[in-house]
Amino acid sequence: MKHYQRELDIIKKANRFRQRKIYDKNLVDLASNDYLGLASNKKLLTNAYKKVLKEKYISPKASMLVNGYSKIHQKFEQKLCKLNKFEAGIVVGSGFLANIALIESLVRKKDILFIDEDYHASGILATKLTQGLVVVFKHNDLNDLESKIKQHQHQNTNRIIIAIEGVYSMGGDIAPKGFNTIANRYNAILLVDEAHSSGVIGKNLLGWFDYHSIKPQQNHIKMGTLGKAYGSYGAYILSSKNIISFLENRAKAIIYTTAPSLFDIALGIQSLKYIIKHKKNISKKIKCYQDIIKKDLDMNVDSLIVPIIINDNKKVLEIQQKLINDGYIVGAIRQPTVSKAIIRLILKLDIKKKDIRKVIKNIKGLING
Ligand SMILES: Cc1ncc(COP(=O)(O)O)c(C=O)c1O
């Protein structure tokens, strides 16, 4: 008997079938989240490797609370806290685990979590694990959030937690500063997933708090990942001493899992140093790429994500395949990840300007053709 055949057939019929593939490495990559092109920087890799080689153990061997926590983890946490001006920090295995850890542990009975409808799937999954009330608000809509807070908050409510992303992974848009104002107005904790914003926005390229010049306070939580602009793998959470300590004591996705890979964190340290050292040039280049999009597509982009709405699952796959034939790989994002199918371009800084222009020209031709 072939298990799940009926379900697979339904997925295929809706043009939603997905399959992992190894693409030709010579394709110009406008699909991946390696925003700054650090994933091909061999110097960073060599430096990180040398640091790990100096250690007695090359693997964490255990969870952080047992004996898996190392000086490499601690150094990264301390560097991040100092730069981002947060009191405390903790490394986590991945962004997915970090969202599970945060939402599962922090949203307790009598608490209410208000979460943006476009929040990452890991956060939405985690809402199924909490005992608190979960209320979804319209994407980036301050009025909807505030009216829902007024509607649901009552005398018995303990904490209010608001969950947003700094830069949204599919739309590339930035959460407005007003979320911080609302969080302060209602004495709420503000959780910001910075997977796509850290390394890309802000005067110091540190992300959402930096971009809006918000000085971290006791109610702020910043979750950053290493798998995107940092060209590595893993994640971190920065917040107050109390919140970090609570996570260390209650978050199952932190407690019951092997500590993050030493090499990946060592590479994260190298990337962080690189970004800080080259922030002026990186920022200049980001602006230049955004200007190309303004000129060639008449679109204002705030990050390095360019969503081009196609609204047809079959057509996005056709466009993607035709671009592959021309030597380019782009994201063909369909439901359920997005409500309307999009071609998603990532303006990786290691891509030549002429290639970005050519891809845009080809896409325009394919849309109209
Ligand atoms: C907004 C957002 N949060 C969290 C994650 C998960 O991070 P990770 O890939 O490190 O598990 C991702 C992407 O993968 C993401 O786009």
The ligand as an SDF file (V2000), in Angstrom:
LIG
                    3D

 16 16  0  0  0  0  0  0  0  0999 V2000
   11.1320   34.9930    9.4420 C   0  0  0  0  0  0  0  0  0  0  0  0
   11.8060   33.6900    9.7140 C   0  0  0  0  0  0  0  0  0  0  0  0
   11.9040   33.2460   10.9730 N   0  0  0  0  0  0  0  0  0  0  0  0
   12.5050   32.0970   11.2670 C   0  0  0  0  0  0  0  0  0  0  0  0
   13.0490   31.3000   10.2710 C   0  0  0  0  0  0  0  0  0  0  0  0
   13.6870   30.0160   10.6440 C   0  0  0  0  0  0  0  0  0  0  0  0
   15.0630   30.1860   10.7730 O   0  0  0  0  0  0  0  0  0  0  0  0
   16.0560   28.9610   10.5440 P   0  0  0  0  0  0  0  0  0  0  0  0
   16.1700   28.7680    9.0640 O   0  0  0  0  0  0  0  0  0  0  0  0
   17.3220   29.3960   11.1950 O   0  0  0  0  0  0  0  0  0  0  0  0
   15.4430   27.7680   11.2030 O   0  0  0  0  0  0  0  0  0  0  0  0
   12.9830   31.7420    8.9370 C   0  0  0  0  0  0  0  0  0  0  0  0
   13.5440   31.0110    7.7930 C   0  0  0  0  0  0  0  0  0  0  0  0
   13.9450   29.9920    7.6340 O   0  0  0  0  0  0  0  0  0  0  0  0
   12.3380   32.9460    8.6490 C   0  0  0  0  0  0  0  0  0  0  0  0
   12.2220   33.3700    7.3900 O   0  0  0  0  0  0  0  0  0  0  0  0
  1  2  1  0
  2  3  1  0
  2 15  2  0
  3  4  2  0
  4  5  1  0
  5  6  1  0
  5 12  2  0
  6  7  1  0
  7  8  1  0
  8  9  2  0
  8 10  1  0
  8 11  1  0
 12 13  1  0
 12 15  1  0
 13 14  2  0
 15 16  1  0
M  END
$$$$
